[in-house]
Amino acid sequence: MENEKQSSDVVLHLDHVSKIYGELHALDDLTLSVPRGQWLSIVGSSGSGKTTLMNIIACLDTPSRGSVVLRGVDVSGLRERELADVRKNVIGLVFQKFYLVQHLTALENVMTAQYYHSVVDESQALDALRQVGLEDRAHHLPSQLSGGEQQRVCIARALINCPEILLADEPTGNLDEANEHIVLDLFKRLHEQGTTIIVVTHDSTVASQAQREIMLNHGKLVGEQWNDEAAREEYEALVGSSSLGTFDDPTKSAKDTLSGSEE
Ligand SMILES: Nc1ncnc2c1ncn2[C@@H]1O[C@H](COP(=O)(O)OP(=O)(O)OP(=O)(O)O)[C@@H](O)[C@H]1O
């Protein structure tokens, strides 16, 4: 279903989204707009709803209330096959847990993503591994790779379809500093190429690489910080100014930040 209200430059819009488990509001009336090409970090304490939000954005889960509009289309109106197409063609996912197939090499793991597109092109898969600095590990099994290398294979796999939106849940969670740099440099390159990047992270250094950081607490959006003034101006021209308070330290208790809804 087309949503006339959304500008084509807002690639993702969540409108009063809640996810409710019994008494618990894992997400509580959350409204969020993400312009195309924005690099956004989501921070918040454990249990604040970050993974729930990512799963809903990735169309792996559905909200109890509210709507999710991806590229101008309300995803609640899509059939399962159309949702699968969105997951396949629009979104690249990098999870904290690797989900690599253990009996396949790094190269073959990357090629599994191509398989779903009915295109198997070894040179393209090798190129994705080259982008994450792993060309020389292409024929290793996951058990022969370090944690950091396995995470980079997952990123290569997510990049294979050139997704418009890259969703990464703790993409540097298991990485040492050198690997973290490789991943962040890659995100910078993808951002420059126009990919929308949404990263959940506990790491304030990783979070601060994004143009914009938002903070969740008990499923609510409670704070926002801009690290790129030009991006903020663009956002405000597109969406309007935000009524959210800022936060200085992403690890700070969200109780200390102003609460409110985004729009
Ligand atoms: N399937 C479920 N059934 C019941 N409660 C759930 C379910 N999934 C998540 N929750 C609850 O929703 C809340 C938000 O969980 P979520 O995993 O989104 O938090 P998070 O911010 O990602 O946490 P962490 O940083 O620890 O990964 C938590 O209180 C969690 O226990």
The ligand as a Gaussian input file, in Angstrom:
#p B3LYP/6-31G(d) Opt

LIG

0 1
 N        9.696000     -12.796000      22.635000
 C        9.675000     -12.086000      23.775000
 N        8.794000     -12.369000      24.745000
 C        8.750000     -11.646000      25.891000
 N        9.561000     -10.592000      26.157000
 C       10.469000     -10.263000      25.215000
 C       10.580000     -10.986000      23.989000
 N       11.575000     -10.421000      23.251000
 C       12.071000      -9.412000      23.994000
 N       11.414000      -9.316000      25.174000
 C       11.645000      -8.320000      26.219000
 O       11.583000      -7.037000      25.613000
 C       12.534000      -6.165000      26.215000
 C       13.427000      -5.586000      25.125000
 O       14.266000      -6.641000      24.627000
 P       15.393000      -6.366000      23.537000
 O       16.033000      -7.664000      23.217000
 O       14.796000      -5.593000      22.417000
 O       16.409000      -5.431000      24.347000
 P       17.848000      -4.894000      23.941000
 O       17.842000      -3.425000      24.180000
 O       18.204000      -5.368000      22.578000
 O       18.770000      -5.625000      25.021000
 P       20.315000      -6.103000      24.935000
 O       21.121000      -4.849000      24.850000
 O       20.500000      -6.810000      26.248000
 O       20.457000      -7.003000      23.748000
 C       13.276000      -6.981000      27.272000
 O       12.699000      -6.725000      28.531000
 C       13.040000      -8.414000      26.834000
 O       13.070000      -9.298000      27.939000

